[in-house]
């Protein structure tokens, strides 16, 4: 089965999933990026460190990811 999309539909579909303000567990993101090609691994150094505290008071390190990394990790690449 083939699905035909216009360019505007495709753009809307991709951008609707990616949220530039969403926080991800940095450790898990880095772990997955280490398995990627060199140009993807280069993004590891550029990811910000953001301290986040949960309801129990535990502090974790989170990060925000660019759209390129989102597409690589979540299958739109």
Secondary structure, 3 states (H helix, E strand, C coil): CCCCCCHHHHHHHHHHHCCCCCCEEHHHHHHHHCCCCHHHHCCHHHCCCEEEECCCCCEEEEECCCHHHHHHHCCCC
